[in-house]
């Protein structure tokens, strides 16, 4: 993963895109997702996910940070 030199955005990185089959700029963010549907467990089941979206094709992927 390398920082895109041509982009003024701080959350854009050049990464491999499986859909484009090449290295393309991606918007990258971290989202907290609740994994449990049970009301009593919701507050304990929040996990961080690294979310990427290709700036070329729009492909969006999320990877659980604890699984990285």
Protein Blocks (a to p, Z undefined) as FASTA:
>chain_A
ZZdfkbcbfkbccdddfklopacddddddddddfbfbfklmmmmcccddddddfklopac
dddfklZZ
